[in-house]
Amino acid sequence: MAWKWPGSSTNGGGEEWTGFIDQGVTMEGTLQLTGTFRIDGNVKGNIISEQTLILGENAKVEGQIEGNRVVIGGRYDGVIFAKGRVEIQAKGVFRYVNERKRNHPDSRAEPSLNALYFLIAKNISV
């Protein structure tokens, strides 16, 4: 069931929210989301979002995000595949994590120049 977020447009132009994970909630696994969704808790796994995914200031998320629009206000460690826009807010922290490098005992998970180029080329705003 979807609902309009309080304060959203009354003329039907606001996004429909499908849910949220609040502070104090920890989840591991795969989330498949159809509407706008907010996370303020701890999530480890894959997130697939058709609309907007918001990581609030208290969010701690690790894994892979596939989405249309992603807003990072908390901490995110992983990889983002965005069709639209990625926004990193003032208190947001995004750390690119390459799974192949992370699982190799002699490697540190540091972004390569190619990864940084990808971030710049894919419409990220800070």
Backbone atoms as SQL, in Angstrom:
CREATE TABLE atoms (id INTEGER PRIMARY KEY, chain TEXT, resi INTEGER, resn TEXT, atom TEXT, x REAL, y REAL, z REAL);
INSERT INTO atoms VALUES
  (1, 'A', 1, 'MET', 'N', 0.835, -1.181, 0.000),
  (2, 'A', 1, 'MET', 'CA', 0.000, 0.000, 0.000),
  (3, 'A', 1, 'MET', 'C', 0.877, 1.241, 0.000),
  (4, 'A', 2, 'ALA', 'N', 0.590, 2.178, -0.851),
  (5, 'A', 2, 'ALA', 'CA', 1.365, 3.414, -0.939),
  (6, 'A', 2, 'ALA', 'C', 0.604, 4.543, -0.264),
  (7, 'A', 3, 'TRP', 'N', 1.325, 5.554, 0.182),
  (8, 'A', 3, 'TRP', 'CA', 0.696, 6.726, 0.778),
  (9, 'A', 3, 'TRP', 'C', 1.488, 7.957, 0.435),
  (10, 'A', 4, 'LYS', 'N', 0.862, 9.111, 0.574),
  (11, 'A', 4, 'LYS', 'CA', 1.539, 10.386, 0.336),
  (12, 'A', 4, 'LYS', 'C', 2.232, 10.817, 1.616),
  (13, 'A', 5, 'TRP', 'N', 3.460, 11.248, 1.496),
  (14, 'A', 5, 'TRP', 'CA', 4.219, 11.731, 2.649),
  (15, 'A', 5, 'TRP', 'C', 3.634, 13.059, 3.110),
  (16, 'A', 6, 'PRO', 'N', 3.498, 13.257, 4.427),
  (17, 'A', 6, 'PRO', 'CA', 2.957, 14.537, 4.909),
  (18, 'A', 6, 'PRO', 'C', 3.747, 15.709, 4.336),
  (19, 'A', 7, 'GLY', 'N', 3.022, 16.724, 3.886),
  (20, 'A', 7, 'GLY', 'CA', 3.668, 17.896, 3.305),
  (21, 'A', 7, 'GLY', 'C', 3.913, 17.764, 1.822),
  (22, 'A', 8, 'SER', 'N', 3.575, 16.606, 1.245),
  (23, 'A', 8, 'SER', 'CA', 3.765, 16.462, -0.202),
  (24, 'A', 8, 'SER', 'C', 2.668, 17.212, -0.922),
  (25, 'A', 9, 'SER', 'N', 2.845, 17.370, -2.188),
  (26, 'A', 9, 'SER', 'CA', 1.917, 18.141, -3.011),
  (27, 'A', 9, 'SER', 'C', 0.501, 17.572, -2.933),
  (28, 'A', 10, 'THR', 'N', -0.487, 18.440, -2.823),
  (29, 'A', 10, 'THR', 'CA', -1.879, 17.994, -2.769),
  (30, 'A', 10, 'THR', 'C', -2.496, 17.907, -4.150),
  (31, 'A', 11, 'ASN', 'N', -1.776, 18.333, -5.177),
  (32, 'A', 11, 'ASN', 'CA', -2.334, 18.286, -6.530),
  (33, 'A', 11, 'ASN', 'C', -1.977, 16.993, -7.262),
  (34, 'A', 12, 'GLY', 'N', -1.483, 16.002, -6.524),
  (35, 'A', 12, 'GLY', 'CA', -1.161, 14.717, -7.148),
  (36, 'A', 12, 'GLY', 'C', 0.237, 14.643, -7.698),
  (37, 'A', 13, 'GLY', 'N', 1.036, 15.701, -7.552),
  (38, 'A', 13, 'GLY', 'CA', 2.379, 15.698, -8.096),
  (39, 'A', 13, 'GLY', 'C', 3.419, 15.088, -7.184),
  (40, 'A', 14, 'GLY', 'N', 3.047, 14.794, -5.923),
  (41, 'A', 14, 'GLY', 'CA', 3.999, 14.226, -4.979),
  (42, 'A', 14, 'GLY', 'C', 4.242, 12.753, -5.250),
  (43, 'A', 15, 'GLU', 'N', 5.362, 12.241, -4.772),
  (44, 'A', 15, 'GLU', 'CA', 5.683, 10.835, -4.955),
  (45, 'A', 15, 'GLU', 'C', 4.928, 9.997, -3.934),
  (46, 'A', 16, 'GLU', 'N', 4.591, 8.772, -4.308),
  (47, 'A', 16, 'GLU', 'CA', 3.971, 7.857, -3.377),
  (48, 'A', 16, 'GLU', 'C', 5.055, 7.115, -2.618),
  (49, 'A', 17, 'TRP', 'N', 4.922, 7.072, -1.308),
  (50, 'A', 17, 'TRP', 'CA', 5.867, 6.378, -0.442),
  (51, 'A', 17, 'TRP', 'C', 5.344, 4.978, -0.188),
  (52, 'A', 18, 'THR', 'N', 6.230, 4.000, -0.287),
  (53, 'A', 18, 'THR', 'CA', 5.816, 2.631, -0.015),
  (54, 'A', 18, 'THR', 'C', 6.297, 2.148, 1.347),
  (55, 'A', 19, 'GLY', 'N', 7.223, 2.862, 1.979),
  (56, 'A', 19, 'GLY', 'CA', 7.634, 2.432, 3.308),
  (57, 'A', 19, 'GLY', 'C', 8.956, 3.010, 3.747),
  (58, 'A', 20, 'PHE', 'N', 9.403, 2.519, 4.923),
  (59, 'A', 20, 'PHE', 'CA', 10.667, 2.965, 5.486),
  (60, 'A', 20, 'PHE', 'C', 11.189, 1.928, 6.465),
  (61, 'A', 21, 'ILE', 'N', 12.478, 1.995, 6.719),
  (62, 'A', 21, 'ILE', 'CA', 13.125, 1.219, 7.781),
  (63, 'A', 21, 'ILE', 'C', 13.650, 2.248, 8.755),
  (64, 'A', 22, 'ASP', 'N', 13.128, 2.217, 9.967),
  (65, 'A', 22, 'ASP', 'CA', 13.422, 3.258, 10.939),
  (66, 'A', 22, 'ASP', 'C', 14.704, 2.968, 11.710),
  (67, 'A', 23, 'GLN', 'N', 15.173, 3.985, 12.405),
  (68, 'A', 23, 'GLN', 'CA', 16.338, 3.897, 13.274),
  (69, 'A', 23, 'GLN', 'C', 16.108, 2.777, 14.286),
  (70, 'A', 24, 'GLY', 'N', 17.133, 1.985, 14.554),
  (71, 'A', 24, 'GLY', 'CA', 17.015, 0.884, 15.502),
  (72, 'A', 24, 'GLY', 'C', 16.654, -0.444, 14.852),
  (73, 'A', 25, 'VAL', 'N', 16.343, -0.428, 13.539),
  (74, 'A', 25, 'VAL', 'CA', 16.003, -1.654, 12.822),
  (75, 'A', 25, 'VAL', 'C', 17.215, -2.104, 12.015),
  (76, 'A', 26, 'THR', 'N', 17.535, -3.404, 12.095),
  (77, 'A', 26, 'THR', 'CA', 18.633, -3.985, 11.322),
  (78, 'A', 26, 'THR', 'C', 18.062, -5.052, 10.413),
  (79, 'A', 27, 'MET', 'N', 18.505, -5.044, 9.158),
  (80, 'A', 27, 'MET', 'CA', 17.989, -5.983, 8.168),
  (81, 'A', 27, 'MET', 'C', 19.109, -6.470, 7.277),
  (82, 'A', 28, 'GLU', 'N', 19.066, -7.747, 6.919),
  (83, 'A', 28, 'GLU', 'CA', 20.035, -8.298, 5.980),
  (84, 'A', 28, 'GLU', 'C', 19.278, -9.079, 4.916),
  (85, 'A', 29, 'GLY', 'N', 19.621, -8.838, 3.649),
  (86, 'A', 29, 'GLY', 'CA', 18.948, -9.533, 2.562),
  (87, 'A', 29, 'GLY', 'C', 18.752, -8.617, 1.367),
  (88, 'A', 30, 'THR', 'N', 17.726, -8.911, 0.571),
  (89, 'A', 30, 'THR', 'CA', 17.419, -8.141, -0.630),
  (90, 'A', 30, 'THR', 'C', 16.093, -7.418, -0.450),
  (91, 'A', 31, 'LEU', 'N', 16.099, -6.113, -0.745),
  (92, 'A', 31, 'LEU', 'CA', 14.880, -5.303, -0.722),
  (93, 'A', 31, 'LEU', 'C', 14.508, -4.964, -2.153),
  (94, 'A', 32, 'GLN', 'N', 13.275, -5.239, -2.565),
  (95, 'A', 32, 'GLN', 'CA', 12.770, -4.821, -3.862),
  (96, 'A', 32, 'GLN', 'C', 11.668, -3.823, -3.600),
  (97, 'A', 33, 'LEU', 'N', 11.843, -2.584, -4.091),
  (98, 'A', 33, 'LEU', 'CA', 10.964, -1.469, -3.760),
  (99, 'A', 33, 'LEU', 'C', 10.315, -0.917, -5.015),
  (100, 'A', 34, 'THR', 'N', 9.003, -0.648, -4.949),
  (101, 'A', 34, 'THR', 'CA', 8.304, -0.114, -6.115),
  (102, 'A', 34, 'THR', 'C', 8.119, 1.391, -6.033),
  (103, 'A', 35, 'GLY', 'N', 8.017, 1.947, -4.850),
  (104, 'A', 35, 'GLY', 'CA', 7.801, 3.386, -4.697),
  (105, 'A', 35, 'GLY', 'C', 8.960, 4.022, -3.964),
  (106, 'A', 36, 'THR', 'N', 8.754, 5.236, -3.513),
  (107, 'A', 36, 'THR', 'CA', 9.779, 5.947, -2.759),
  (108, 'A', 36, 'THR', 'C', 9.916, 5.298, -1.380),
  (109, 'A', 37, 'PHE', 'N', 11.156, 5.084, -0.948),
  (110, 'A', 37, 'PHE', 'CA', 11.427, 4.357, 0.289),
  (111, 'A', 37, 'PHE', 'C', 12.551, 5.063, 1.037),
  (112, 'A', 38, 'ARG', 'N', 12.444, 5.115, 2.370),
  (113, 'A', 38, 'ARG', 'CA', 13.459, 5.769, 3.201),
  (114, 'A', 38, 'ARG', 'C', 14.052, 4.760, 4.174),
  (115, 'A', 39, 'ILE', 'N', 15.371, 4.827, 4.332),
  (116, 'A', 39, 'ILE', 'CA', 16.068, 3.963, 5.287),
  (117, 'A', 39, 'ILE', 'C', 16.790, 4.844, 6.295),
  (118, 'A', 40, 'ASP', 'N', 16.509, 4.615, 7.578),
  (119, 'A', 40, 'ASP', 'CA', 17.236, 5.280, 8.669),
  (120, 'A', 40, 'ASP', 'C', 17.892, 4.255, 9.589),
  (121, 'A', 41, 'GLY', 'N', 17.741, 2.985, 9.269),
  (122, 'A', 41, 'GLY', 'CA', 18.315, 1.917, 10.075),
  (123, 'A', 41, 'GLY', 'C', 19.563, 1.340, 9.424),
  (124, 'A', 42, 'ASN', 'N', 19.867, 0.082, 9.774),
  (125, 'A', 42, 'ASN', 'CA', 21.038, -0.622, 9.260),
  (126, 'A', 42, 'ASN', 'C', 20.587, -1.690, 8.272),
  (127, 'A', 43, 'VAL', 'N', 21.153, -1.649, 7.061),
  (128, 'A', 43, 'VAL', 'CA', 20.797, -2.626, 6.029),
  (129, 'A', 43, 'VAL', 'C', 22.073, -3.151, 5.393),
  (130, 'A', 44, 'LYS', 'N', 22.129, -4.474, 5.230),
  (131, 'A', 44, 'LYS', 'CA', 23.248, -5.104, 4.526),
  (132, 'A', 44, 'LYS', 'C', 22.647, -6.005, 3.458),
  (133, 'A', 45, 'GLY', 'N', 22.989, -5.737, 2.198),
  (134, 'A', 45, 'GLY', 'CA', 22.473, -6.548, 1.111),
  (135, 'A', 45, 'GLY', 'C', 22.219, -5.735, -0.141),
  (136, 'A', 46, 'ASN', 'N', 21.332, -6.222, -0.978),
  (137, 'A', 46, 'ASN', 'CA', 21.008, -5.575, -2.240),
  (138, 'A', 46, 'ASN', 'C', 19.690, -4.828, -2.124),
  (139, 'A', 47, 'ILE', 'N', 19.646, -3.628, -2.709),
  (140, 'A', 47, 'ILE', 'CA', 18.431, -2.830, -2.730),
  (141, 'A', 47, 'ILE', 'C', 18.126, -2.502, -4.190),
  (142, 'A', 48, 'ILE', 'N', 16.933, -2.866, -4.626),
  (143, 'A', 48, 'ILE', 'CA', 16.497, -2.604, -5.997),
  (144, 'A', 48, 'ILE', 'C', 15.263, -1.707, -5.903),
  (145, 'A', 49, 'SER', 'N', 15.390, -0.480, -6.409),
  (146, 'A', 49, 'SER', 'CA', 14.335, 0.521, -6.251),
  (147, 'A', 49, 'SER', 'C', 13.901, 1.067, -7.602),
  (148, 'A', 50, 'GLU', 'N', 12.580, 1.096, -7.842),
  (149, 'A', 50, 'GLU', 'CA', 12.054, 1.623, -9.099),
  (150, 'A', 50, 'GLU', 'C', 11.925, 3.140, -9.084),
  (151, 'A', 51, 'GLN', 'N', 11.819, 3.745, -7.903),
  (152, 'A', 51, 'GLN', 'CA', 11.666, 5.195, -7.833),
  (153, 'A', 51, 'GLN', 'C', 12.809, 5.800, -7.033),
  (154, 'A', 52, 'THR', 'N', 12.504, 6.459, -5.924),
  (155, 'A', 52, 'THR', 'CA', 13.517, 7.161, -5.140),
  (156, 'A', 52, 'THR', 'C', 13.849, 6.371, -3.882),
  (157, 'A', 53, 'LEU', 'N', 15.133, 6.216, -3.619),
  (158, 'A', 53, 'LEU', 'CA', 15.615, 5.605, -2.388),
  (159, 'A', 53, 'LEU', 'C', 16.336, 6.681, -1.603),
  (160, 'A', 54, 'ILE', 'N', 15.929, 6.880, -0.350),
  (161, 'A', 54, 'ILE', 'CA', 16.535, 7.904, 0.509),
  (162, 'A', 54, 'ILE', 'C', 17.216, 7.204, 1.670),
  (163, 'A', 55, 'LEU', 'N', 18.511, 7.442, 1.816),
  (164, 'A', 55, 'LEU', 'CA', 19.245, 6.973, 2.989),
  (165, 'A', 55, 'LEU', 'C', 19.339, 8.163, 3.936),
  (166, 'A', 56, 'GLY', 'N', 18.589, 8.127, 5.031),
  (167, 'A', 56, 'GLY', 'CA', 18.546, 9.230, 5.981),
  (168, 'A', 56, 'GLY', 'C', 19.855, 9.382, 6.742),
  (169, 'A', 57, 'GLU', 'N', 19.946, 10.435, 7.551),
  (170, 'A', 57, 'GLU', 'CA', 21.183, 10.744, 8.281),
  (171, 'A', 57, 'GLU', 'C', 21.638, 9.617, 9.198),
  (172, 'A', 58, 'ASN', 'N', 20.720, 8.804, 9.697),
  (173, 'A', 58, 'ASN', 'CA', 21.072, 7.717, 10.619),
  (174, 'A', 58, 'ASN', 'C', 21.282, 6.386, 9.919),
  (175, 'A', 59, 'ALA', 'N', 21.153, 6.360, 8.599),
  (176, 'A', 59, 'ALA', 'CA', 21.282, 5.112, 7.844),
  (177, 'A', 59, 'ALA', 'C', 22.727, 4.637, 7.798),
  (178, 'A', 60, 'LYS', 'N', 22.883, 3.318, 7.892),
  (179, 'A', 60, 'LYS', 'CA', 24.160, 2.653, 7.662),
  (180, 'A', 60, 'LYS', 'C', 23.849, 1.485, 6.749),
  (181, 'A', 61, 'VAL', 'N', 24.227, 1.637, 5.476),
  (182, 'A', 61, 'VAL', 'CA', 23.871, 0.650, 4.465),
  (183, 'A', 61, 'VAL', 'C', 25.131, 0.130, 3.794),
  (184, 'A', 62, 'GLU', 'N', 25.170, -1.193, 3.592),
  (185, 'A', 62, 'GLU', 'CA', 26.305, -1.832, 2.934),
  (186, 'A', 62, 'GLU', 'C', 25.760, -2.809, 1.907),
  (187, 'A', 63, 'GLY', 'N', 26.271, -2.721, 0.677),
  (188, 'A', 63, 'GLY', 'CA', 25.829, -3.649, -0.353),
  (189, 'A', 63, 'GLY', 'C', 25.787, -3.006, -1.723),
  (190, 'A', 64, 'GLN', 'N', 24.770, -3.353, -2.479),
  (191, 'A', 64, 'GLN', 'CA', 24.619, -2.840, -3.841),
  (192, 'A', 64, 'GLN', 'C', 23.243, -2.213, -3.987),
  (193, 'A', 65, 'ILE', 'N', 23.204, -1.040, -4.624),
  (194, 'A', 65, 'ILE', 'CA', 21.944, -0.360, -4.886),
  (195, 'A', 65, 'ILE', 'C', 21.747, -0.253, -6.385),
  (196, 'A', 66, 'GLU', 'N', 20.572, -0.667, -6.843),
  (197, 'A', 66, 'GLU', 'CA', 20.137, -0.446, -8.225),
  (198, 'A', 66, 'GLU', 'C', 18.892, 0.405, -8.109),
  (199, 'A', 67, 'GLY', 'N', 18.923, 1.585, -8.708),
  (200, 'A', 67, 'GLY', 'CA', 17.759, 2.444, -8.548),
  (201, 'A', 67, 'GLY', 'C', 17.672, 3.529, -9.587),
  (202, 'A', 68, 'ASN', 'N', 16.596, 4.267, -9.499),
  (203, 'A', 68, 'ASN', 'CA', 16.378, 5.390, -10.379),
  (204, 'A', 68, 'ASN', 'C', 17.025, 6.641, -9.788),
  (205, 'A', 69, 'ARG', 'N', 16.593, 7.030, -8.595),
  (206, 'A', 69, 'ARG', 'CA', 17.150, 8.199, -7.912),
  (207, 'A', 69, 'ARG', 'C', 17.565, 7.756, -6.521),
  (208, 'A', 70, 'VAL', 'N', 18.797, 8.095, -6.126),
  (209, 'A', 70, 'VAL', 'CA', 19.318, 7.708, -4.820),
  (210, 'A', 70, 'VAL', 'C', 19.803, 8.961, -4.102),
  (211, 'A', 71, 'VAL', 'N', 19.342, 9.149, -2.864),
  (212, 'A', 71, 'VAL', 'CA', 19.760, 10.276, -2.030),
  (213, 'A', 71, 'VAL', 'C', 20.483, 9.697, -0.821),
  (214, 'A', 72, 'ILE', 'N', 21.741, 10.122, -0.618),
  (215, 'A', 72, 'ILE', 'CA', 22.544, 9.602, 0.487),
  (216, 'A', 72, 'ILE', 'C', 22.720, 10.701, 1.520),
  (217, 'A', 73, 'GLY', 'N', 22.092, 10.517, 2.683),
  (218, 'A', 73, 'GLY', 'CA', 22.235, 11.456, 3.790),
  (219, 'A', 73, 'GLY', 'C', 22.964, 10.819, 4.955),
  (220, 'A', 74, 'GLY', 'N', 23.116, 9.503, 4.919),
  (221, 'A', 74, 'GLY', 'CA', 23.815, 8.748, 5.962),
  (222, 'A', 74, 'GLY', 'C', 25.091, 8.138, 5.410),
  (223, 'A', 75, 'ARG', 'N', 25.399, 6.911, 5.831),
  (224, 'A', 75, 'ARG', 'CA', 26.620, 6.234, 5.372),
  (225, 'A', 75, 'ARG', 'C', 26.245, 5.090, 4.438),
  (226, 'A', 76, 'TYR', 'N', 26.930, 5.040, 3.285),
  (227, 'A', 76, 'TYR', 'CA', 26.726, 3.951, 2.340),
  (228, 'A', 76, 'TYR', 'C', 28.067, 3.427, 1.865),
  (229, 'A', 77, 'ASP', 'N', 28.269, 2.120, 2.028),
  (230, 'A', 77, 'ASP', 'CA', 29.464, 1.429, 1.544),
  (231, 'A', 77, 'ASP', 'C', 29.028, 0.423, 0.495),
  (232, 'A', 78, 'GLY', 'N', 29.433, 0.642, -0.749),
  (233, 'A', 78, 'GLY', 'CA', 29.049, -0.304, -1.779),
  (234, 'A', 78, 'GLY', 'C', 29.138, 0.269, -3.171),
  (235, 'A', 79, 'VAL', 'N', 28.291, -0.262, -4.038),
  (236, 'A', 79, 'VAL', 'CA', 28.262, 0.119, -5.443),
  (237, 'A', 79, 'VAL', 'C', 26.846, 0.577, -5.774),
  (238, 'A', 80, 'ILE', 'N', 26.744, 1.645, -6.583),
  (239, 'A', 80, 'ILE', 'CA', 25.440, 2.158, -7.002),
  (240, 'A', 80, 'ILE', 'C', 25.328, 2.067, -8.517),
  (241, 'A', 81, 'PHE', 'N', 24.225, 1.501, -8.980),
  (242, 'A', 81, 'PHE', 'CA', 23.868, 1.500, -10.391),
  (243, 'A', 81, 'PHE', 'C', 22.591, 2.320, -10.506),
  (244, 'A', 82, 'ALA', 'N', 22.719, 3.576, -10.898),
  (245, 'A', 82, 'ALA', 'CA', 21.572, 4.481, -10.944),
  (246, 'A', 82, 'ALA', 'C', 21.187, 4.811, -12.379),
  (247, 'A', 83, 'LYS', 'N', 19.889, 4.742, -12.663),
  (248, 'A', 83, 'LYS', 'CA', 19.375, 5.140, -13.970),
  (249, 'A', 83, 'LYS', 'C', 19.245, 6.649, -14.039),
  (250, 'A', 84, 'GLY', 'N', 19.006, 7.261, -12.896),
  (251, 'A', 84, 'GLY', 'CA', 18.798, 8.708, -12.830),
  (252, 'A', 84, 'GLY', 'C', 19.900, 9.396, -12.054),
  (253, 'A', 85, 'ARG', 'N', 19.518, 10.055, -10.998),
  (254, 'A', 85, 'ARG', 'CA', 20.408, 10.930, -10.254),
  (255, 'A', 85, 'ARG', 'C', 20.825, 10.321, -8.916),
  (256, 'A', 86, 'VAL', 'N', 22.087, 10.557, -8.537),
  (257, 'A', 86, 'VAL', 'CA', 22.587, 10.210, -7.213),
  (258, 'A', 86, 'VAL', 'C', 22.960, 11.504, -6.526),
  (259, 'A', 87, 'GLU', 'N', 22.405, 11.732, -5.338),
  (260, 'A', 87, 'GLU', 'CA', 22.653, 12.959, -4.589),
  (261, 'A', 87, 'GLU', 'C', 23.297, 12.602, -3.253),
  (262, 'A', 88, 'ILE', 'N', 24.448, 13.198, -2.965),
  (263, 'A', 88, 'ILE', 'CA', 25.113, 12.998, -1.677),
  (264, 'A', 88, 'ILE', 'C', 24.933, 14.285, -0.882),
  (265, 'A', 89, 'GLN', 'N', 24.177, 14.201, 0.207),
  (266, 'A', 89, 'GLN', 'CA', 23.893, 15.377, 1.014),
  (267, 'A', 89, 'GLN', 'C', 25.072, 15.716, 1.912),
  (268, 'A', 90, 'ALA', 'N', 24.989, 16.868, 2.596),
  (269, 'A', 90, 'ALA', 'CA', 26.106, 17.398, 3.390),
  (270, 'A', 90, 'ALA', 'C', 26.641, 16.385, 4.403),
  (271, 'A', 91, 'LYS', 'N', 25.776, 15.635, 5.069),
  (272, 'A', 91, 'LYS', 'CA', 26.220, 14.662, 6.070),
  (273, 'A', 91, 'LYS', 'C', 26.350, 13.256, 5.500),
  (274, 'A', 92, 'GLY', 'N', 26.138, 13.121, 4.210),
  (275, 'A', 92, 'GLY', 'CA', 26.207, 11.816, 3.576),
  (276, 'A', 92, 'GLY', 'C', 27.633, 11.367, 3.323),
  (277, 'A', 93, 'VAL', 'N', 27.866, 10.066, 3.464),
  (278, 'A', 93, 'VAL', 'CA', 29.177, 9.468, 3.218),
  (279, 'A', 93, 'VAL', 'C', 28.983, 8.298, 2.266),
  (280, 'A', 94, 'PHE', 'N', 29.685, 8.327, 1.129),
  (281, 'A', 94, 'PHE', 'CA', 29.629, 7.240, 0.162),
  (282, 'A', 94, 'PHE', 'C', 31.031, 6.703, -0.021),
  (283, 'A', 95, 'ARG', 'N', 31.202, 5.411, 0.265),
  (284, 'A', 95, 'ARG', 'CA', 32.497, 4.756, 0.074),
  (285, 'A', 95, 'ARG', 'C', 32.295, 3.632, -0.929),
  (286, 'A', 96, 'TYR', 'N', 32.947, 3.784, -2.079),
  (287, 'A', 96, 'TYR', 'CA', 32.889, 2.758, -3.122),
  (288, 'A', 96, 'TYR', 'C', 33.598, 1.514, -2.624),
  (289, 'A', 97, 'VAL', 'N', 32.926, 0.376, -2.704),
  (290, 'A', 97, 'VAL', 'CA', 33.526, -0.889, -2.291),
  (291, 'A', 97, 'VAL', 'C', 33.422, -1.864, -3.449),
  (292, 'A', 98, 'ASN', 'N', 34.575, -2.317, -3.917),
  (293, 'A', 98, 'ASN', 'CA', 34.650, -3.301, -4.985),
  (294, 'A', 98, 'ASN', 'C', 34.682, -4.675, -4.328),
  (295, 'A', 99, 'GLU', 'N', 33.639, -5.466, -4.520),
  (296, 'A', 99, 'GLU', 'CA', 33.529, -6.771, -3.857),
  (297, 'A', 99, 'GLU', 'C', 34.708, -7.692, -4.157),
  (298, 'A', 100, 'ARG', 'N', 35.194, -7.671, -5.394),
  (299, 'A', 100, 'ARG', 'CA', 36.323, -8.541, -5.732),
  (300, 'A', 100, 'ARG', 'C', 37.559, -8.152, -4.929),
  (301, 'A', 101, 'LYS', 'N', 37.794, -6.854, -4.774),
  (302, 'A', 101, 'LYS', 'CA', 38.952, -6.414, -4.005),
  (303, 'A', 101, 'LYS', 'C', 38.741, -6.665, -2.513),
  (304, 'A', 102, 'ARG', 'N', 37.502, -6.472, -2.042),
  (305, 'A', 102, 'ARG', 'CA', 37.230, -6.647, -0.622),
  (306, 'A', 102, 'ARG', 'C', 37.502, -8.077, -0.185),
  (307, 'A', 103, 'ASN', 'N', 37.166, -9.057, -1.041),
  (308, 'A', 103, 'ASN', 'CA', 37.313, -10.461, -0.689),
  (309, 'A', 103, 'ASN', 'C', 38.721, -10.997, -0.907),
  (310, 'A', 104, 'HIS', 'N', 39.608, -10.193, -1.462),
  (311, 'A', 104, 'HIS', 'CA', 40.992, -10.615, -1.677),
  (312, 'A', 104, 'HIS', 'C', 41.806, -10.218, -0.453),
  (313, 'A', 105, 'PRO', 'N', 42.521, -11.167, 0.171),
  (314, 'A', 105, 'PRO', 'CA', 43.219, -10.876, 1.440),
  (315, 'A', 105, 'PRO', 'C', 44.331, -9.836, 1.341),
  (316, 'A', 106, 'ASP', 'N', 44.916, -9.634, 0.148),
  (317, 'A', 106, 'ASP', 'CA', 46.025, -8.698, 0.012),
  (318, 'A', 106, 'ASP', 'C', 45.603, -7.339, -0.521),
  (319, 'A', 107, 'SER', 'N', 44.310, -7.089, -0.653),
  (320, 'A', 107, 'SER', 'CA', 43.848, -5.847, -1.268),
  (321, 'A', 107, 'SER', 'C', 43.066, -4.995, -0.281),
  (322, 'A', 108, 'ARG', 'N', 43.120, -3.705, -0.505),
  (323, 'A', 108, 'ARG', 'CA', 42.284, -2.765, 0.232),
  (324, 'A', 108, 'ARG', 'C', 41.190, -2.286, -0.707),
  (325, 'A', 109, 'ALA', 'N', 40.027, -2.049, -0.166),
  (326, 'A', 109, 'ALA', 'CA', 38.895, -1.604, -0.996),
  (327, 'A', 109, 'ALA', 'C', 39.010, -0.108, -1.250),
  (328, 'A', 110, 'GLU', 'N', 39.839, 0.267, -2.212),
  (329, 'A', 110, 'GLU', 'CA', 40.027, 1.668, -2.576),
  (330, 'A', 110, 'GLU', 'C', 39.482, 1.891, -3.973),
  (331, 'A', 111, 'PRO', 'N', 38.845, 3.011, -4.224),
  (332, 'A', 111, 'PRO', 'CA', 38.321, 3.253, -5.572),
  (333, 'A', 111, 'PRO', 'C', 39.437, 3.465, -6.575),
  (334, 'A', 112, 'SER', 'N', 39.231, 2.957, -7.766),
  (335, 'A', 112, 'SER', 'CA', 40.194, 3.179, -8.838),
  (336, 'A', 112, 'SER', 'C', 39.833, 4.466, -9.552),
  (337, 'A', 113, 'LEU', 'N', 40.736, 4.942, -10.424),
  (338, 'A', 113, 'LEU', 'CA', 40.421, 6.131, -11.214),
  (339, 'A', 113, 'LEU', 'C', 39.225, 5.883, -12.112),
  (340, 'A', 114, 'ASN', 'N', 39.080, 4.644, -12.615),
  (341, 'A', 114, 'ASN', 'CA', 37.918, 4.320, -13.447),
  (342, 'A', 114, 'ASN', 'C', 36.626, 4.462, -12.657),
  (343, 'A', 115, 'ALA', 'N', 36.629, 4.031, -11.401),
  (344, 'A', 115, 'ALA', 'CA', 35.426, 4.159, -10.566),
  (345, 'A', 115, 'ALA', 'C', 35.110, 5.623, -10.327),
  (346, 'A', 116, 'LEU', 'N', 36.129, 6.444, -10.073),
  (347, 'A', 116, 'LEU', 'CA', 35.890, 7.869, -9.845),
  (348, 'A', 116, 'LEU', 'C', 35.367, 8.529, -11.104),
  (349, 'A', 117, 'TYR', 'N', 35.886, 8.134, -12.264),
  (350, 'A', 117, 'TYR', 'CA', 35.384, 8.671, -13.529),
  (351, 'A', 117, 'TYR', 'C', 33.918, 8.279, -13.705),
  (352, 'A', 118, 'PHE', 'N', 33.583, 7.039, -13.380),
  (353, 'A', 118, 'PHE', 'CA', 32.209, 6.572, -13.485),
  (354, 'A', 118, 'PHE', 'C', 31.286, 7.437, -12.627),
  (355, 'A', 119, 'LEU', 'N', 31.706, 7.760, -11.421),
  (356, 'A', 119, 'LEU', 'CA', 30.885, 8.569, -10.527),
  (357, 'A', 119, 'LEU', 'C', 30.652, 9.957, -11.110),
  (358, 'A', 120, 'ILE', 'N', 31.683, 10.549, -11.668),
  (359, 'A', 120, 'ILE', 'CA', 31.553, 11.886, -12.240),
  (360, 'A', 120, 'ILE', 'C', 30.657, 11.845, -13.485),
  (361, 'A', 121, 'ALA', 'N', 30.825, 10.813, -14.285),
  (362, 'A', 121, 'ALA', 'CA', 30.102, 10.739, -15.556),
  (363, 'A', 121, 'ALA', 'C', 28.626, 10.397, -15.394),
  (364, 'A', 122, 'LYS', 'N', 28.221, 9.887, -14.251),
  (365, 'A', 122, 'LYS', 'CA', 26.863, 9.392, -14.085),
  (366, 'A', 122, 'LYS', 'C', 25.957, 10.328, -13.280),
  (367, 'A', 123, 'ASN', 'N', 26.160, 11.612, -13.341),
  (368, 'A', 123, 'ASN', 'CA', 25.225, 12.592, -12.782),
  (369, 'A', 123, 'ASN', 'C', 25.106, 12.512, -11.261),
  (370, 'A', 124, 'ILE', 'N', 26.217, 12.631, -10.585),
  (371, 'A', 124, 'ILE', 'CA', 26.219, 12.663, -9.126),
  (372, 'A', 124, 'ILE', 'C', 26.343, 14.110, -8.689),
  (373, 'A', 125, 'SER', 'N', 25.557, 14.501, -7.717),
  (374, 'A', 125, 'SER', 'CA', 25.670, 15.855, -7.188),
  (375, 'A', 125, 'SER', 'C', 26.041, 15.786, -5.717),
  (376, 'A', 126, 'VAL', 'N', 26.839, 16.722, -5.293),
  (377, 'A', 126, 'VAL', 'CA', 27.284, 16.777, -3.901),
  (378, 'A', 126, 'VAL', 'C', 26.819, 18.087, -3.306);
